[in-house]
Amino acid sequence: MGTLTGCTFSTLDFNLTLKTRRQIPRLPSPKKPRRKNSSCFLCGRASVNTQRICWVPRRNFDRLRCYSSSDSGDGDGESSSSSSGSSGNKSTDSTTATKAVTTTEVDEDKTRANDYDSEPPSVSSRPPTISPLGPAYNNFQVDSFKLMELLGPEKVDPADVKLIKKALFGYSTFWVTKEEPFGDLGEGILFLGNLRGKREEVFAKFQRLLAEVTGNKYNLFMVEEPNAEDLDPRGGPRVSFGLLRKEVSEPGPTTLWQYVIAFLLFLLTIGSSVELGIASQINKLPPEVVKYFTDPNAVDPPDMELLSPYVDSALPLAYGVLGVLLFHEVGHFLAAFPNKVKLSIPFFIPNITLGSFGAITQFKSILPDRSTKVDISLAGPFAGAALSLSMFAVGLLLSSNPNATGELVQVPSTLFQGSLLLGLISRATLGYASMHAATVPIHPLVIAGWCGLTTTAFNMLPVGCLDGGRAVQGAFGKNALVAFGLTTYTMLGLGVLGGPLSLPWGLYVLICQRTPEKPCLNDVTEVGTWRKTIVTAAVFLVVLTLLPVWDELAEELGIGLVSTF
């Protein structure tokens, strides 16, 4: 009587291995203890054998193969053809039997297929060696896509999709022709089709109906159709509608740890601003302190007792730098409040050269449209730039006043070569004689205004989710932001913008701010012409502010370079 010891089915071949039970005389042996019952770790069926194979109908072989093993390690003397632990003649007989399968044996086995569930065959106690490339490996390997589906965000309910399609879309509004995944991980649904009305009116109607049908469960986005081959017959790009659950699409609340980190960063920013104020008095500082601020190889900070007398005189400059930062953030919040947009707490970035690199402020709610994105993004830089420009102008006027010589500080004239725009303004105010010298006496307000304008210009660069990147994305779209971003990264890498600060600022953007802002609810309706004009003018002023003046041009314009002829 033959015993079935291995069976493998695939889409390409059919392999059935039979082994003839050999009658081997055995010596009488004591009765073995009763073995523990075991169960298949896939199907859960109990088995009294050392190991069993849970046989399923042939049509299901490709989908399921179950094994079970007992807790005991002894076997029953039988071994399968795939077992690596067989020895001696048993392994040889098994291999021979595998190669000697005939059509008659296969037909005979088919007649016994119904008896396998009632009397499973006995096989080796060792688990079979499964090839990593065989079908068993494909059955047991972890499906990474299914794992991501389990661990990822909750997807849209198919029942809700049917209800929404029936209640929202139709012949007179938007005729759905196709559905695709939507969202970062494909957790939503993107409805593609043909728009049958004015996009703003249709979208407003859809939002109202969605709230009536599903309540506060989903967010509906109107976005440009991806990979559209032509424009909409009514003008503008073709549109599609994306559906996401609110808990997936809306940003999470600010956590306690984020508040703690923001507070610590603010303390560090205060320290860096005070240090900037102390460094501005370089002509009054002791030699040990001057060496720390001017020598690149100096690592150990000077004695704090040497700096304490200069802290009081450094506070006005520190107040000016911190005031620009606060004005910047207040401008964001004042523009966001009427539009019911929530913002996160600002995370200030300390910097010794400028006092601060600005702050990271995140949107804590979805923006309604692109115009709102432009308004909120520009409000902060415009507020900070207004205060910075005021301090810079007042400082230049005080610097040119002969009666204010006691309040002036001496700075290297090469400082004014860091910005073409600010250098020209300083040259026009202070005059050729004052600027064309080794050092220039200026009021501390000039330094505060200079640092504020430079920081604002850096934050208005059109890249990532900086204020400039958000403004360009809202005014001209995401594709335009990609082009602007590549140009900006190239100019920063070459040192064309920002001078010596281009490398640290570029690294900061790549680490913290490189990702573009998420789409608005209505991410299709374009902003007005005047908003585009303002954004273009702002980017142009940013380039002039961050563009350094090379020596030849500085000599010709009389900006901070002493003639050696």
C-alpha positions in Angstrom: 0.0 0.0 0.0 1.5 3.4 -1.0 1.8 6.3 1.4 1.6 9.8 0.2 4.5 11.8 1.6 4.7 15.0 -0.5 2.5 16.8 -2.9 3.3 20.1 -4.8 1.1 21.9 -7.3 1.9 25.0 -9.3 0.7 26.7 -12.4 3.5 25.2 -14.5 4.0 21.6 -13.4 2.5 18.8 -11.3 4.7 16.8 -9.0 3.4 13.9 -6.9 5.7 11.8 -4.8 4.7 8.4 -3.6 6.7 6.1 -1.3 6.1 2.5 -0.8 5.9 1.4 2.8 8.7 -1.1 3.3 8.2 -4.1 5.5 11.1 -3.8 7.9 11.2 -6.4 10.7 11.3 -4.7 14.1 12.4 -6.1 17.5 9.8 -5.9 20.3 10.1 -2.6 22.1 8.5 -1.3 25.2 5.3 0.7 24.8 6.0 4.3 24.0 4.4 6.9 26.1 1.4 8.6 24.7 2.2 11.6 22.6 0.8 15.0 23.1 -1.8 16.1 20.6 -0.7 18.8 18.3 -2.6 21.2 16.0 -1.9 22.9 12.7 -0.6 26.4 13.3 -2.6 27.5 10.2 -5.9 25.8 10.3 -6.0 24.9 14.1 -7.1 21.2 13.5 -5.9 18.8 16.1 -3.7 15.8 15.2 -2.5 12.8 17.1 0.4 12.2 14.8 3.8 13.6 15.3 3.3 15.8 12.2 0.5 16.0 9.8 -0.3 17.8 6.6 -3.8 19.3 6.4 -4.9 18.3 3.0 -7.3 20.5 1.1 -9.0 20.1 -2.3 -6.7 20.3 -5.2 -8.2 23.5 -6.5 -7.1 25.2 -3.2 -3.5 23.8 -3.1 -2.0 27.0 -4.5 -3.5 29.1 -1.7 -3.0 27.0 1.4 -0.6 24.5 2.8 -0.8 23.7 6.5 1.7 21.9 8.8 1.6 21.0 12.4 4.1 19.4 14.7 4.0 18.0 18.2 5.9 19.2 21.2 7.9 16.0 21.4 11.0 15.6 19.3 10.8 11.8 18.4 9.5 10.4 15.1 7.9 7.4 13.8 10.6 6.1 11.5 9.0 7.5 8.3 10.7 10.2 6.3 9.5 12.3 3.4 11.4 12.9 0.2 12.0 16.5 1.1 13.2 15.9 4.6 16.9 16.9 5.1 17.2 14.8 8.3 16.7 11.3 6.7 19.6 9.0 6.6 20.9 5.8 5.1 18.8 3.8 2.8 15.6 5.7 3.7 16.8 8.8 2.0 17.9 6.9 -1.1 14.6 5.0 -1.3 12.7 8.2 -1.0 14.6 9.9 -3.8 14.3 6.8 -6.0 10.6 6.7 -5.4 10.2 10.4 -6.3 11.9 9.9 -9.7 10.0 6.7 -10.4 6.5 8.1 -10.3 4.4 6.7 -13.1 1.1 7.6 -14.6 -0.6 4.5 -13.1 0.5 5.6 -9.6 -0.9 9.0 -10.1 -4.2 7.7 -11.3 -4.3 5.3 -8.3 -3.6 8.2 -6.0 -6.5 10.3 -7.4 -8.9 7.6 -6.3 -7.6 7.8 -2.8 -7.8 11.6 -2.5 -11.1 11.5 -0.6 -9.6 9.4 2.2 -6.9 11.9 3.2 -9.0 13.9 5.6 -10.2 10.8 7.6 -6.8 9.2 7.7 -3.9 11.6 7.2 -0.6 10.0 6.4 2.3 9.8 8.7 5.4 11.7 7.8 8.7 12.6 9.4 8.7 14.4 12.7 11.1 17.0 11.3 9.6 19.9 9.4 10.2 19.7 5.7 13.0 21.8 4.2 11.2 24.4 2.1 13.1 26.1 -0.7 13.2 29.9 -0.5 12.2 30.0 -4.1 9.4 27.4 -4.0 5.6 28.0 -3.7 5.6 27.3 0.0 7.8 30.3 0.6 5.4 32.4 -1.4 2.6 31.1 0.8 4.3 31.9 4.1 6.2 35.1 3.3 4.9 38.3 4.8 3.1 40.4 2.3 4.5 43.9 2.9 1.7 45.6 1.1 -0.9 44.0 3.4 1.2 44.8 6.4 1.3 48.5 5.4 -2.4 48.3 4.9 -2.9 47.0 8.4 -0.5 49.4 10.1 -1.4 52.4 7.9 -4.2 54.9 8.2 -7.8 53.9 8.0 -9.2 53.9 4.5 -12.4 55.1 3.1 -15.3 52.8 3.8 -16.5 51.2 0.5 -20.1 51.5 1.6 -19.6 55.2 2.1 -18.1 55.5 -1.4 -21.2 54.0 -2.9 -23.4 56.3 -0.9 -21.4 59.4 -1.7 -21.3 58.6 -5.5 -25.1 58.2 -5.5 -25.8 61.4 -3.4 -23.1 63.8 -4.9 -22.2 63.0 -8.4 -24.5 63.0 -11.4 -25.0 64.0 -14.9 -25.6 67.7 -14.2 -22.6 68.1 -11.8 -19.7 65.7 -12.3 -19.9 62.4 -14.2 -17.5 59.9 -12.6 -15.7 57.7 -15.1 -12.8 56.3 -13.0 -11.6 55.9 -9.5 -8.0 55.9 -8.3 -6.2 55.8 -4.9 -5.8 59.2 -3.3 -3.5 60.4 -0.5 0.1 59.8 0.5 -0.5 56.1 1.2 -3.5 55.6 -1.1 -5.9 55.7 1.8 -8.5 57.8 0.0 -10.5 57.7 -3.3 -9.9 60.0 -6.3 -12.9 60.4 -8.5 -12.0 61.2 -12.1 -14.6 62.2 -14.7 -16.2 65.1 -16.6 -17.2 68.4 -14.9 -20.7 69.5 -16.0 -20.8 73.0 -14.4 -18.8 75.8 -12.9 -16.2 74.3 -10.7 -16.6 76.6 -7.7 -20.4 76.1 -7.6 -20.1 72.4 -8.1 -17.5 72.1 -5.3 -19.6 74.1 -2.9 -22.6 71.9 -3.6 -20.6 68.8 -3.1 -19.3 70.0 0.3 -22.8 70.7 1.5 -24.2 67.4 0.3 -21.2 65.5 1.8 -21.9 67.1 5.2 -25.6 66.0 5.0 -24.8 62.5 3.9 -21.8 61.5 6.1 -21.7 64.3 8.7 -18.2 65.3 9.9 -16.5 62.2 8.7 -14.7 63.0 5.4 -13.0 65.9 3.7 -13.5 66.5 0.0 -10.7 68.0 -2.1 -10.9 69.5 -5.6 -7.6 69.0 -7.3 -6.2 69.1 -10.8 -6.6 65.8 -12.6 -3.2 64.0 -12.6 -1.7 63.3 -16.0 -4.5 65.1 -17.8 -3.8 65.2 -21.5 -6.0 68.3 -22.3 -7.6 71.2 -20.6 -11.2 71.5 -19.5 -13.5 72.6 -22.3 -14.8 75.3 -20.0 -11.4 76.7 -19.4 -8.6 75.9 -17.0 -7.3 72.5 -16.0 -9.4 69.4 -15.7 -10.5 68.7 -12.1 -11.0 65.6 -10.0 -12.3 65.2 -6.5 -10.4 63.4 -3.7 -12.0 61.9 -0.6 -10.1 61.4 2.7 -11.1 60.7 6.2 -10.8 63.7 8.5 -8.5 61.9 11.0 -6.1 61.1 8.0 -6.2 64.5 6.2 -6.2 66.9 9.1 -3.0 67.6 11.1 -2.9 66.4 14.6 -2.9 68.7 17.7 0.3 70.1 19.3 1.6 67.7 21.9 3.1 68.5 25.3 6.6 67.6 24.1 6.3 70.0 21.2 5.4 72.8 23.6 8.5 71.9 25.7 10.8 71.8 22.6 9.4 75.1 21.4 10.1 76.8 24.8 13.6 75.5 24.9 14.3 76.7 21.3 12.9 80.1 22.3 15.3 80.3 25.2 18.2 79.4 22.9 17.1 82.1 20.5 17.2 84.7 23.3 20.7 83.6 24.1 21.8 83.8 20.4 20.3 87.2 20.1 22.1 88.5 23.2 25.3 87.0 21.8 24.8 88.9 18.6 24.4 92.1 20.6 27.7 91.4 22.4 29.5 90.6 19.1 28.3 94.0 17.6 30.5 95.8 20.2 33.6 94.2 18.9 35.6 97.4 19.1 35.0 97.6 22.8 35.5 93.9 23.8 38.6 92.5 25.5 41.1 90.7 23.2 40.1 87.3 24.5 36.5 87.9 23.5 37.4 89.4 20.2 39.5 86.3 19.3 36.5 84.1 20.2 34.2 86.0 17.8 36.8 86.5 14.9 39.1 83.4 15.0 37.5 80.4 13.3 39.8 78.0 15.2 38.7 79.3 18.6 36.6 76.7 20.3 36.6 77.4 24.0 34.3 80.3 24.9 35.8 83.2 27.0 35.2 83.7 30.7 31.6 84.8 31.3 32.8 87.4 33.7 34.5 89.2 30.8 31.1 89.4 29.0 28.8 90.4 31.8 29.7 94.2 31.5 28.5 94.2 27.9 25.2 92.4 28.3 23.3 95.5 29.2 24.5 97.3 26.1 23.7 94.2 24.0 20.0 94.0 25.0 18.7 96.7 22.6 20.0 94.8 19.6 18.6 91.5 21.1 15.2 93.2 21.6 15.2 94.3 18.0 16.0 90.8 16.7 13.3 89.2 18.9 10.9 91.9 18.0 11.2 91.1 14.3 10.6 87.4 15.0 7.5 88.2 17.1 6.1 90.6 14.5 6.6 87.9 11.9 4.6 85.3 13.8 1.9 87.8 14.8 1.4 88.6 11.1 0.8 85.0 10.4 -1.8 84.6 13.1 -3.6 87.8 12.2 -4.0 86.6 8.6 -5.1 83.1 9.7 -7.7 84.1 12.3 -10.3 85.6 9.8 -10.0 82.5 7.6 -10.5 80.2 10.6 -7.1 78.6 10.0 -5.3 77.2 13.0 -1.5 77.5 13.4 0.9 75.6 15.5 3.2 77.2 18.1 6.3 78.7 16.4 9.6 76.7 16.8 12.3 79.4 16.7 15.7 78.4 15.2 18.7 80.0 16.9 21.6 81.3 14.9 24.7 83.2 16.1 25.3 85.2 12.9 21.7 86.6 12.5 20.4 85.9 16.0 17.8 83.5 14.5 16.9 81.8 11.3 13.3 82.5 11.9 10.7 80.0 13.1 8.8 76.9 11.8 5.1 77.4 12.0 2.8 74.6 10.8 -0.8 74.7 9.6 -3.0 72.8 12.1 -6.1 72.8 9.8 -6.7 72.4 6.1 -6.6 75.6 4.1 -9.8 76.4 2.2 -8.2 77.7 -1.0 -5.0 78.9 -2.6 -5.7 82.6 -2.0 -5.8 81.9 1.8 -2.4 80.1 1.5 -0.9 83.1 -0.2 -2.3 85.6 2.2 -1.2 83.8 5.3 2.3 83.0 3.9 3.0 86.7 2.9 1.5 88.3 6.1 4.4 87.1 8.3 7.3 88.1 6.1 5.7 91.5 5.3 5.1 92.3 9.0 8.7 91.3 9.9 10.1 93.2 7.0 8.2 96.3 7.8 9.7 96.4 11.3 13.1 95.5 10.1 13.1 98.1 7.4 12.0 100.7 9.9 14.8 99.9 12.3 17.3 99.8 9.4 16.2 103.2 8.1 16.2 104.9 11.6 19.6 103.4 12.4 21.1 104.8 9.2 19.7 108.2 10.0 21.1 108.1 13.5 24.4 106.9 12.1 24.7 110.0 9.9 23.9 112.2 12.9 27.2 113.7 14.3 25.6 114.1 17.8 25.1 110.3 18.1 28.7 109.3 17.9 28.7 107.9 21.4 26.0 105.3 20.6 27.7 104.1 17.4 29.7 100.9 17.0 32.5 100.2 14.5 31.8 97.4 12.0 33.9 96.2 9.1 33.0 97.9 5.9 32.9 94.4 4.2 29.7 93.8 6.1 27.8 95.9 3.5 29.0 93.7 0.7 26.7 90.9 2.0 23.7 92.4 0.3 23.4 94.3 -2.9 20.1 96.0 -2.0 21.0 96.9 1.6 24.5 97.9 0.6 23.1 100.4 -2.0 20.7 101.8 0.5 23.5 102.3 3.1 25.8 103.8 0.4 23.1 106.3 -0.5 22.4 107.3 3.1 25.9 107.3 4.7 27.8 108.6 1.6 30.8 107.4 -0.3 33.4 108.7 2.2 31.9 106.8 5.2 31.4 103.5 3.3 34.8 103.5 1.5 36.8 102.9 4.6 38.1 100.0 6.7 35.4 100.4 9.4 32.1 102.1 9.4 30.4 103.7 12.5 26.7 102.7 12.6 23.9 102.6 15.1 22.9 99.2 16.6 19.5 99.6 15.0 21.2 99.2 11.6 22.5 95.8 12.6 19.1 94.7 14.0 17.3 95.9 10.8 20.0 94.2 8.6 19.6 90.9 10.5 15.8 91.1 10.4 15.7 91.8 6.7 18.2 89.0 5.9 16.2 86.5 8.0 13.0 87.5 6.3 14.6 87.2 2.9 15.8 83.7 3.7 12.3 82.6 4.8 10.9 84.1 1.6 13.0 81.8 -0.7 10.6 79.9 -3.0 11.4 76.4 -1.8 9.7 73.7 0.3 7.3 74.8 3.0 9.1 78.1 3.7 6.9 81.2 3.5 8.1 81.8 0.0 7.5 78.3 -1.0 3.9 78.3 0.3 3.3 81.7 -1.5 4.7 80.4 -4.8 2.7 77.2 -4.5 -0.5 79.0 -3.8 0.0 81.6 -6.6 1.5 79.5 -9.4 0.9 75.8 -8.4 3.0 72.9 -7.3 4.8 72.5 -10.6 6.1 76.0 -10.5 7.3 75.5 -7.0 9.4 72.5 -8.2 11.1 74.7 -10.8 11.7 77.5 -8.3 13.0 75.1 -5.7 15.5 73.5 -8.0 16.8 77.0 -9.0 17.0 78.0 -5.4 18.9 74.9 -4.3 21.4 75.5 -7.2 22.0 79.1 -6.2 22.4 78.2 -2.6 24.8 75.4 -3.4 27.0 77.7 -5.6 26.9 80.5 -2.9 25.2 82.9 -5.3 22.6 83.7 -2.6 23.3 84.3 1.0 27.1 84.3 0.8 28.6 82.4 3.8 25.2 81.6 5.2 24.0 79.7 2.0 25.4 76.3 3.1 23.9 76.3 6.7 20.6 77.6 5.4 20.4 75.1 2.6 21.1 72.3 5.0 18.4 73.6 7.4 15.9 73.7 4.6 16.7 70.2 3.4 16.4 68.8 6.9 13.3 70.7 8.2 11.5 72.5 5.4 12.0 70.7 2.1 8.5 69.1 1.8 5.9 71.2 0.0 2.7 72.2 1.7 -0.3 69.9 1.4 -3.1 70.8 -1.0 -6.0 73.0 -0.1 -9.6 71.9 -0.1 -10.0 73.9 -3.3 -6.6 73.5 -4.9 -7.7 74.4 -8.4 -9.2 78.0 -8.4 -6.3 80.3 -9.2 -5.5 83.5 -7.2 -6.0 87.0 -8.6 -3.5 88.8 -10.8 -2.5 91.2 -8.0 -1.5 88.3 -5.7 0.7 86.9 -8.4 2.3 90.3 -8.9 3.0 90.7 -5.2 4.6 87.3 -5.0 6.8 87.9 -8.0 7.9 91.3 -6.7 8.7 89.7 -3.3 10.8 87.0 -4.8 12.7 89.6 -6.8 13.4 91.7 -3.7 14.6 88.5 -1.9 17.1 87.9 -4.6 18.4 91.5 -4.4 18.7 91.2 -0.6 20.6 87.9 -0.6 22.8 88.6 -3.6 26.3 89.5 -2.3 28.5 92.1 -4.0 31.7 90.9 -5.4 34.9 93.0 -4.9 35.0 94.6 -8.4 31.4 95.8 -8.2 31.8 96.9 -4.6 34.9 99.0 -5.5 33.0 100.6 -8.4 29.9 101.4 -6.3 31.9 102.4 -3.2 30.4 99.7 -1.0 32.8 98.7 1.8 36.0 98.1 -0.1 39.1 100.2 0.5 41.1 100.9 -2.7 44.6 99.5 -2.7 45.8 101.4 -5.8 
